[in-house]
Amino acid sequence: MTTVETPCILVCSIDEKTGYCFGCGRTREEIAAWMTMGPDRRQTVMAVLPDRLSKIVRKPRRETRRRRLERLKRERED
Protein backbone atom coordinates (compact mmCIF):
# COMPACT_ATOMS: atom_id res chain seq x y z
CA MET A 1 0.00 0.00 0.00
CA THR A 2 1.38 3.43 -0.89
CA THR A 3 0.99 6.57 1.16
CA VAL A 4 -0.35 9.69 -0.54
CA GLU A 5 1.04 12.98 0.73
CA THR A 6 -1.75 15.33 1.80
CA PRO A 7 -1.93 18.82 3.32
CA CYS A 8 -5.12 17.90 5.21
CA ILE A 9 -5.05 18.80 8.92
CA LEU A 10 -8.64 17.66 9.57
CA VAL A 11 -10.03 21.20 9.77
CA CYS A 12 -12.46 20.78 6.91
CA SER A 13 -14.41 23.96 6.42
CA ILE A 14 -14.57 26.07 3.27
CA ASP A 15 -14.19 29.86 3.40
CA GLU A 16 -17.13 31.17 1.38
CA LYS A 17 -15.24 34.30 0.30
CA THR A 18 -12.18 32.58 -1.19
CA GLY A 19 -13.44 29.03 -1.77
CA TYR A 20 -10.41 27.63 0.08
CA CYS A 21 -10.44 25.20 2.99
CA PHE A 22 -9.57 26.92 6.28
CA GLY A 23 -7.36 23.98 7.23
CA CYS A 24 -5.37 23.13 4.11
CA GLY A 25 -6.13 25.83 1.53
CA ARG A 26 -7.42 23.49 -1.18
CA THR A 27 -10.63 24.06 -3.13
CA ARG A 28 -13.55 21.63 -2.94
CA GLU A 29 -12.64 20.35 -6.39
CA GLU A 30 -9.01 19.74 -5.40
CA ILE A 31 -10.06 17.94 -2.23
CA ALA A 32 -12.45 15.70 -4.19
CA ALA A 33 -9.85 14.88 -6.86
CA TRP A 34 -6.85 14.54 -4.54
CA MET A 35 -6.62 10.75 -4.53
CA THR A 36 -6.81 10.53 -8.33
CA MET A 37 -4.30 13.34 -8.99
CA GLY A 38 -0.82 12.40 -10.00
CA PRO A 39 2.11 13.27 -7.73
CA ASP A 40 3.22 16.16 -9.94
CA ARG A 41 -0.22 17.79 -9.87
CA ARG A 42 -0.45 17.35 -6.07
CA GLN A 43 2.96 19.02 -5.67
CA THR A 44 1.81 21.91 -7.89
CA VAL A 45 -1.27 22.42 -5.71
CA MET A 46 0.74 22.12 -2.48
CA ALA A 47 3.15 24.81 -3.69
CA VAL A 48 0.35 27.42 -3.79
CA LEU A 49 -1.29 26.52 -0.47
CA PRO A 50 0.78 28.82 1.80
CA ASP A 51 -0.18 31.82 -0.35
CA ARG A 52 -3.83 30.79 -0.35
CA LEU A 53 -3.91 30.31 3.42
CA SER A 54 -2.44 33.77 3.94
CA LYS A 55 -5.44 35.24 2.09
CA ILE A 56 -8.06 33.64 4.31
CA VAL A 57 -9.32 35.97 7.03
CA ARG A 58 -10.09 33.83 10.03
CA LYS A 59 -12.78 35.06 12.34
CA PRO A 60 -11.77 34.92 15.99
CA ARG A 61 -13.26 32.02 17.86
CA ARG A 62 -15.99 32.92 20.25
CA GLU A 63 -15.15 32.69 23.91
CA THR A 64 -16.44 29.44 25.37
CA ARG A 65 -18.06 29.30 28.79
CA ARG A 66 -15.05 27.46 30.20
CA ARG A 67 -12.60 30.05 28.84
CA ARG A 68 -14.77 32.91 30.10
CA LEU A 69 -14.85 31.40 33.62
CA GLU A 70 -11.08 30.86 33.56
CA ARG A 71 -10.54 34.46 32.41
CA LEU A 72 -12.85 35.82 35.13
CA LYS A 73 -11.05 33.74 37.76
CA ARG A 74 -7.66 35.09 36.63
CA GLU A 75 -8.97 38.65 36.65
CA ARG A 76 -10.25 38.25 40.22
CA GLU A 77 -6.88 36.88 41.32
CA ASP A 78 -5.00 39.88 39.91
Contacts in CASP RR format, 6 or more apart in sequence:
PFRMAT RR
TARGET T0000
AUTHOR 0000-0000-0000
METHOD contacts of the structure
MODEL  1
MTTVETPCILVCSIDEKTGYCFGCGRTREEIAAWMTMGPDRRQTVMAVLP
DRLSKIVRKPRRETRRRRLERLKRERED
4 34 0 8 1.000
4 35 0 8 1.000
4 42 0 8 1.000
5 39 0 8 1.000
5 42 0 8 1.000
5 46 0 8 1.000
6 24 0 8 1.000
6 34 0 8 1.000
7 24 0 8 1.000
7 25 0 8 1.000
7 26 0 8 1.000
7 46 0 8 1.000
7 49 0 8 1.000
8 23 0 8 1.000
8 24 0 8 1.000
8 31 0 8 1.000
9 23 0 8 1.000
9 24 0 8 1.000
11 21 0 8 1.000
11 22 0 8 1.000
11 23 0 8 1.000
11 24 0 8 1.000
12 21 0 8 1.000
12 23 0 8 1.000
12 31 0 8 1.000
13 21 0 8 1.000
13 22 0 8 1.000
13 23 0 8 1.000
14 20 0 8 1.000
14 21 0 8 1.000
14 22 0 8 1.000
14 28 0 8 1.000
15 21 0 8 1.000
15 22 0 8 1.000
15 56 0 8 1.000
15 57 0 8 1.000
17 56 0 8 1.000
17 57 0 8 1.000
18 52 0 8 1.000
18 55 0 8 1.000
18 56 0 8 1.000
19 27 0 8 1.000
19 28 0 8 1.000
20 26 0 8 1.000
20 27 0 8 1.000
20 52 0 8 1.000
20 53 0 8 1.000
20 55 0 8 1.000
20 56 0 8 1.000
21 27 0 8 1.000
21 31 0 8 1.000
22 56 0 8 1.000
22 58 0 8 1.000
23 53 0 8 1.000
24 31 0 8 1.000
24 49 0 8 1.000
24 53 0 8 1.000
25 49 0 8 1.000
25 52 0 8 1.000
25 53 0 8 1.000
25 56 0 8 1.000
26 34 0 8 1.000
26 45 0 8 1.000
26 49 0 8 1.000
30 37 0 8 1.000
30 45 0 8 1.000
34 42 0 8 1.000
37 45 0 8 1.000
63 71 0 8 1.000
END
